[in-house]
């Protein structure tokens, strides 16, 4: 075990506390720190954590809310690493961003590291020349956001992906979409780009996988995905159509093209939440997204019949690393004026990454 791992390891004493003891301590610290503390909680967090969140939402929304909160000195981000990075880049130097468990990463974001991306960019420039603009999903590292900022590109969210892809095509003939191939494919397809004009960049083989002539490629999709949303399949939909034909199916666009095409509707986390909220009492829904959120939606809408599209689906494992003991540990570290689990993005990376975010926000 490395020294860094030891430093970031939850002290054993927190495992010996009861839920009631931890909740009571967190309530006391929140009252003690008052406006100096801000706890954003992502939709996919456990209820035990969400109960203490000062704001609940998607990753970019929470980072923006944190940035707007100038009173808070301590921002304890209950999400995953790339979300806390974005919050750090958008907040002031006087504010500190913490991640309760430094192991809370994102497998999708990790599928596009900066080394592989720069190597891919060099190869793609040789293939296509200066005809490509990069776009990155906000579910990416600060380094990848900085890469897109450096090369004239921008970030996208699942809510504004269509707007940003349309903008990208006004800038260059082709686009490179990182790191989620499914969001890129679904968005480009909805905008009229044929599937055969979409190629995949495979970082493992450092090669382009295309089903058309190279000059006909319009969209280059990074070979990455969300492990949660890949857990929903066409077979799940077919079984549901047979057993519950009156149930509407709504999925996240991080699902595969085949699943999105077979569903009744698709959209961002916020879109799914808002759609269920606006649905009439008695309506029936199967939702294809993260299980913690689906369970919370079910609890919030007892007047509707709601299930997960895949009822054997596990919650996001990395998101679930943030739990009550880690949240309490993070807060007690702050009260003790000790340094721990702080997320800091170097200024050079942050400056370029903010360019990428600003290009997106200018078109929001």
C-alpha positions in Angstrom: 0.0 0.0 0.0 1.4 3.4 -1.0 1.6 6.4 1.4 -1.1 8.2 -0.7 -3.5 5.2 -0.3 -2.9 5.2 3.4 -3.6 8.9 3.7 -6.8 8.6 1.7 -8.1 5.5 3.5 -11.1 5.8 5.8 -10.0 5.5 9.4 -11.4 2.4 11.0 -13.2 4.3 13.8 -15.8 5.5 11.3 -16.8 1.9 10.5 -17.6 1.4 14.2 -20.2 4.2 14.4 -23.9 3.6 14.1 -25.9 5.3 11.4 -27.6 7.4 14.0 -24.3 8.6 15.5 -23.0 9.5 12.0 -26.1 11.4 11.1 -26.1 13.3 14.3 -22.5 14.3 13.9 -23.1 15.5 10.3 -26.1 17.6 11.4 -24.0 19.2 14.1 -21.2 20.0 11.7 -23.5 21.4 9.1 -25.0 23.7 11.7 -21.5 24.7 13.0 -20.1 25.6 9.6 -23.3 27.2 8.3 -22.9 29.1 5.0 -19.2 28.2 4.9 -20.1 24.6 3.9 -21.9 23.6 0.7 -22.7 20.0 -0.1 -23.7 19.3 -3.8 -25.1 15.8 -4.3 -25.4 14.0 -7.7 -28.6 12.3 -8.7 -26.9 8.9 -8.5 -25.9 9.2 -4.9 -27.3 7.0 -2.1 -30.2 8.4 -0.1 -28.1 8.3 3.0 -25.9 10.9 1.4 -28.6 12.8 -0.5 -30.4 13.7 2.7 -27.5 16.0 3.6 -27.1 17.6 0.1 -27.7 21.4 -0.2 -28.4 20.9 -3.9 -29.2 17.8 -6.0 -28.6 17.7 -9.7 -26.4 16.5 -12.6 -22.6 17.1 -12.6 -22.4 20.4 -14.5 -25.4 21.9 -12.9 -24.0 21.2 -9.4 -20.6 22.7 -10.4 -22.3 25.8 -11.6 -24.4 26.1 -8.4 -21.2 25.7 -6.4 -19.5 28.4 -8.4 -22.4 30.7 -7.8 -22.2 30.2 -4.1 -19.5 32.7 -3.1 -20.2 32.3 0.6 -19.0 28.7 0.9 -15.4 28.1 1.7 -15.7 24.3 1.7 -17.5 22.5 -1.1 -17.8 18.8 -0.3 -18.8 17.3 -3.7 -20.8 14.1 -3.4 -20.2 12.7 -6.8 -17.2 11.4 -8.7 -13.7 12.7 -9.4 -14.3 14.5 -12.7 -17.3 16.4 -11.2 -15.2 17.7 -8.3 -12.6 18.7 -10.8 -15.1 20.8 -12.7 -16.3 22.4 -9.5 -12.7 23.3 -8.6 -12.1 24.9 -12.0 -15.3 27.0 -11.8 -14.9 28.2 -8.2 -12.5 30.8 -6.7 -9.1 30.2 -5.2 -10.6 31.0 -1.8 -12.9 28.0 -2.1 -11.7 24.4 -1.5 -13.4 21.4 -3.2 -13.3 18.0 -1.4 -14.2 14.5 -2.6 -15.2 12.3 0.4 -13.6 9.2 -1.2 -10.8 9.7 -3.6 -11.5 6.3 -5.1 -14.8 7.6 -6.5 -13.8 7.8 -10.1 -15.7 7.2 -13.4 -14.9 4.3 -15.6 -16.2 6.2 -18.7 -14.0 9.2 -18.0 -11.0 6.9 -17.4 -11.5 5.3 -20.9 -10.0 8.5 -22.4 -6.7 9.5 -20.9 -4.7 12.4 -22.2 -1.8 10.2 -23.5 -4.1 8.1 -25.7 -6.1 11.2 -26.8 -3.0 13.1 -28.0 -1.7 10.0 -29.8 -5.1 9.6 -31.5 -5.2 13.3 -32.5 -1.8 13.0 -34.2 -2.9 10.0 -36.1 -6.3 11.6 -37.1 -4.6 14.7 -38.3 -2.5 12.6 -40.6 -5.6 10.9 -41.9 -7.9 13.9 -42.2 -5.8 17.0 -42.0 -7.1 20.1 -40.2 -10.8 19.1 -40.7 -11.7 17.8 -37.2 -13.0 19.6 -34.1 -13.0 17.7 -30.7 -16.1 17.6 -28.4 -16.0 16.0 -25.0 -18.8 14.9 -22.8 -18.6 16.6 -19.4 -18.1 13.1 -18.0 -14.4 13.4 -18.8 -11.2 14.4 -16.9 -10.0 18.0 -16.7 -7.1 17.0 -19.0 -9.5 16.0 -21.7 -11.6 19.1 -21.3 -8.3 21.1 -21.6 -7.5 19.2 -24.8 -10.7 20.2 -26.4 -10.3 23.8 -25.2 -6.8 23.9 -26.8 -8.0 22.6 -30.1 -11.0 24.9 -30.5 -13.6 22.4 -29.3 -16.1 22.4 -26.4 -17.8 20.3 -23.8 -21.3 18.9 -24.1 -23.9 17.6 -21.7 -26.6 15.0 -22.4 -29.0 17.9 -22.4 -27.3 20.1 -24.9 -25.4 17.6 -27.1 -27.5 18.3 -30.2 -26.9 22.0 -29.9 -23.1 21.5 -29.5 -22.8 18.9 -32.3 -24.7 21.3 -34.7 -22.3 24.0 -33.6 -19.3 21.8 -34.2 -20.3 21.1 -37.8 -20.3 24.9 -38.4 -16.7 24.9 -37.3 -15.2 21.9 -39.1 -16.1 19.2 -41.5 -15.7 16.4 -39.0 -15.9 15.9 -35.2 -14.1 13.7 -32.7 -16.5 12.8 -29.8 -15.0 11.8 -26.4 -15.3 9.6 -24.4 -18.8 8.1 -24.7 -19.5 6.6 -28.1 -23.2 6.0 -27.5 -24.1 9.6 -26.7 -22.1 10.7 -29.7 -23.7 8.2 -32.0 -27.3 8.8 -30.8 -26.9 12.6 -31.0 -25.3 12.6 -34.5 -27.9 10.1 -35.8 -30.8 12.3 -34.5 -29.2 15.2 -36.5 -29.2 13.2 -39.7 -25.7 11.7 -39.8 -25.9 8.2 -41.2 -24.5 5.4 -39.1 -22.2 4.3 -41.8 -20.5 7.8 -41.8 -19.6 7.3 -38.1 -16.3 5.6 -37.3 -14.8 4.4 -34.0 -11.4 5.3 -32.7 -10.0 2.3 -30.7 -7.4 3.6 -28.3 -6.2 0.0 -27.6 -5.2 -0.6 -31.2 -4.6 3.1 -32.0 -6.7 2.6 -35.1 -9.8 3.9 -36.8 -12.6 1.4 -37.4 -14.8 2.6 -40.3 -17.4 1.0 -42.5 -17.1 3.6 -45.3 -14.4 5.3 -47.3 -12.2 7.4 -45.1 -13.2 10.6 -46.9 -16.9 9.9 -46.1 -16.4 9.8 -42.3 -18.2 12.6 -40.5 -18.1 11.6 -36.9 -15.3 9.8 -35.0 -16.5 8.2 -31.8 -14.1 7.4 -29.0 -14.5 3.7 -28.0 -15.8 4.5 -24.5 -19.0 3.8 -22.7 -20.9 4.0 -19.4 -20.9 0.5 -17.8 -24.2 1.3 -16.1 -26.1 2.2 -19.2 -24.6 -0.6 -21.3 -26.4 -2.9 -18.9 -29.7 -2.1 -20.6 -30.4 -4.2 -23.7 -32.9 -4.7 -26.5 -33.8 -8.0 -24.9 -34.9 -6.2 -21.8 -37.2 -4.1 -24.0 -38.6 -7.0 -25.9 -39.4 -8.9 -22.7 -41.1 -5.8 -21.3 -43.1 -5.2 -24.5 -44.5 -8.7 -24.1 -45.2 -8.7 -20.3 -46.3 -5.0 -19.9 -47.3 -3.6 -23.3 -48.8 -0.5 -21.9 -45.6 0.6 -20.1 -43.6 3.4 -21.7 -39.9 3.1 -21.8 -37.6 6.0 -21.3 -33.8 5.7 -21.3 -30.6 7.8 -21.1 -28.8 8.5 -24.4 -25.7 6.8 -22.9 -27.5 3.6 -23.8 -26.6 1.9 -27.1 -28.2 3.1 -30.3 -30.3 -0.1 -30.5 -31.7 0.4 -27.1 -32.5 4.1 -27.7 -34.2 3.2 -31.0 -36.3 0.6 -29.4 -37.5 2.8 -26.5 -40.4 5.3 -26.5 -38.3 8.2 -25.3 -34.8 9.2 -24.3 -33.0 12.1 -22.7 -30.7 13.4 -20.0 -31.1 12.7 -16.3 -32.9 16.0 -15.9 -35.2 15.2 -18.8 -36.1 11.8 -17.3 -36.8 13.3 -13.9 -38.9 16.1 -15.5 -40.8 13.7 -17.8 -41.9 11.5 -14.9 -42.8 14.5 -12.9 -45.1 15.8 -15.6 -46.6 12.4 -16.4 -50.2 11.8 -15.3 -51.1 9.7 -12.3 -51.6 6.1 -13.2 -49.1 6.2 -16.0 -46.6 3.3 -16.3 -42.9 3.7 -16.9 -39.7 1.6 -17.2 -36.6 3.7 -16.8 -33.2 2.9 -18.2 -30.7 4.7 -16.0 -28.8 4.4 -12.7 -30.6 2.4 -10.0 -30.3 4.8 -7.0 -32.0 7.5 -9.1 -34.7 5.1 -10.3 -35.5 4.0 -6.8 -35.7 7.6 -5.7 -38.1 8.5 -8.6 -40.3 5.5 -7.5 -40.4 6.8 -4.0 -41.3 10.3 -5.1 -44.2 9.1 -7.4 -46.4 6.6 -5.6 -49.2 7.5 -7.9 -47.4 6.0 -10.9 -46.2 2.5 -11.7 -42.4 2.8 -12.2 -39.7 0.1 -12.6 -36.2 -0.2 -13.8 -35.8 -1.4 -17.4 -33.3 -3.9 -15.9 -34.4 -4.8 -12.4 -31.2 -6.7 -11.8 -29.1 -3.6 -12.5 -26.6 -2.5 -9.8 -26.1 1.1 -8.8 -23.1 3.0 -10.2 -20.3 1.3 -8.1 -17.9 4.2 -8.2 -20.6 6.7 -7.3 -21.6 4.4 -4.4 -18.1 4.8 -2.8 -19.4 8.0 -1.4 -21.3 6.9 1.7 -22.2 8.2 5.2 -18.8 7.3 6.8 -16.8 9.0 4.1 -19.0 12.1 4.2 -18.6 12.4 8.0 -14.8 11.8 7.7 -14.5 14.6 5.2 -16.6 17.0 7.3 -14.6 16.2 10.5 -11.4 16.7 8.6 -12.6 20.2 7.7 -13.6 21.1 11.2 -10.2 19.9 12.5 -8.6 22.2 9.9 -6.7 19.2 8.4 -6.0 18.7 4.7 -7.6 15.7 3.1 -9.3 14.5 -0.1 -8.8 18.0 -1.7 -9.4 18.2 -5.5 -7.1 20.7 -7.2 -6.6 21.2 -10.9 -3.4 23.0 -12.0 -4.0 26.4 -13.5 -2.7 25.7 -17.0 -5.1 22.7 -17.3 -7.9 24.6 -15.7 -7.5 27.6 -18.0 -7.8 25.5 -21.2 -10.6 23.4 -19.7 -12.6 26.5 -18.9 -12.3 27.5 -22.5 -14.1 24.3 -23.4 -16.8 24.8 -20.8 -17.2 28.5 -21.8 -17.7 27.7 -25.5 -20.5 25.3 -24.4 -22.1 27.7 -21.9 -22.1 30.5 -24.5 -24.6 28.4 -26.5 -26.7 27.1 -23.6 
